[in-house]
Amino acid sequence: MCRWIFAVFLAAGCGAAVVHAQTSAESAHIAIENPAELTKEEAQEIYDDMSRRMARGYAASRLDLIAWFQDWPRFNDAPYVSATHGQRYVNSYANKVATNYATLKPGEKLPVGTVLAKDSVTVTDDGRVFPGALFVMEKLAAGKNPDTADWRYIMVMPDGSLFGDTMGSRRAAVAYCHVCHEAVADRDYTFFVPEDYIAAK
């Protein structure tokens, strides 16, 4: 069922658990059963060590949309655990078009051309670290894709392979992204950084 997987098989003496860092099975958000509880400093240090490797992997996708996304404004002050992304540590980036992302109020919209990106890292409580997928949203012109409220969702695996694109290949594989984001329809379908992790201006 899984074409591409990072997996950690813990020894039988440690509970014989299996931890999926990321999988390309249809259920791509398999939650990490034992995520590490890290301080902001620890999470940031891990990300600093992994970020270049992650960027190289995602770049293999050759998607111009995400080129140099790590140079975009980052809206969190340290990686944080995202329950909606399988208990992985994530960062929230937005391109410069997304001028009102941080201040978006109910009923307001983001500009067409906004691109939001979340890279991710799996960190288990026994100290194992793996790169995760890159989750991307692009705001499309009105009427471009009514089924997703004119948002495009893309998921890029750590090796640069494309898991799915609602405007391209394997659309059904990422259809659940919009289902999840419907919970924040009043905020133009976007989640925001937890209050304790909002980056200082």
C-alpha positions, -999 to 999 in steps of 0.1 A, spaced: 0 0 0 28 24 8 51 34 -21 74 56 -1 78 55 37 102 64 65 96 41 93 112 34 127 108 -1 141 115 0 178 130 -31 194 106 -55 209 120 -47 243 109 -10 238 73 -19 230 75 -30 194 58 2 182 60 14 146 63 51 140 56 65 105 75 97 97 55 101 65 38 78 41 24 81 6 -5 58 14 -40 73 9 -41 83 45 -11 107 44 -17 122 79 -10 91 99 -5 107 133 28 102 152 20 80 182 49 93 203 59 128 193 86 144 214 78 172 237 104 198 228 111 233 241 111 260 215 149 261 216 152 223 210 126 224 182 144 253 165 178 236 168 165 205 151 149 225 124 181 245 118 200 212 114 174 198 90 163 228 70 188 227 42 183 190 37 146 195 36 148 224 11 169 203 -12 144 174 -11 114 196 -18 133 214 -46 135 181 -65 98 186 -71 107 215 -95 77 235 -85 84 272 -90 56 280 -67 77 269 -37 112 280 -48 130 296 -19 100 294 4 123 293 34 132 328 26 96 340 29 83 356 61 79 329 88 50 336 112 61 313 141 90 319 164 98 281 166 85 249 151 52 238 167 33 206 168 4 206 144 -25 182 152 -39 187 118 -6 176 102 -2 143 120 15 156 152 45 168 133 65 199 140 58 226 114 66 261 104 42 285 87 55 305 58 37 329 35 48 347 4 48 385 2 15 386 -16 -2 374 16 1 409 31 -28 404 56 -22 367 66 -12 376 102 -41 400 107 -69 383 88 -102 388 105 -134 367 100 -149 375 66 -117 389 51 -100 373 22 -64 368 12 -52 382 -21 -51 361 -52 -16 347 -56 -11 341 -19 10 310 -12 12 295 22 37 267 30 42 244 60 73 223 60 74 195 87 96 174 108 88 142 127 105 140 161 98 110 183 101 109 220 131 86 217 150 113 198 145 101 162 142 128 136 128 126 101 119 152 74 82 154 67 61 166 38 57 202 26 21 213 27 12 241 3 -19 263 -3 -23 287 -33 -51 313 -35 -66 311 -70 -87 335 -90 -124 336 -83 -142 307 -100 -110 288 -108 -119 258 -85 -152 263 -67 -149 228 -51 -121 240 -29 -133 277 -25 -106 287 -51 -77 273 -30 -52 249 -45 -37 223 -22 -3 206 -29 16 180 -8 53 174 -16 70 145 0 105 149 15 122 134 -16 104 159 -39 78 135 -52 44 149 -56 18 132 -33 -10 152 -48 -22 185 -63 -59 195 -64 -52 213 -97 -30 185 -111 -21 149 -106 -36 127 -78 -63 152 -69 -82 127 -48 -52 121 -26 -53 156 -13 -90 163 -14 -91 158 24 -70 190 28 -99 212 19 -123 192 40 -101 199 70 -97 236 61 -135 241 59 -134 243 97 -119 278 93 -139 289 63 -146 322 81 -109 329 80 -106 323 42 -99 286 49 -66 292 67 -53 281 100 -29 303 119 0 299 142 -8 290 179 -8 322 200 22 310 221 43 306 189 35 338 170 66 355 158 74 389 172 70 417 146 
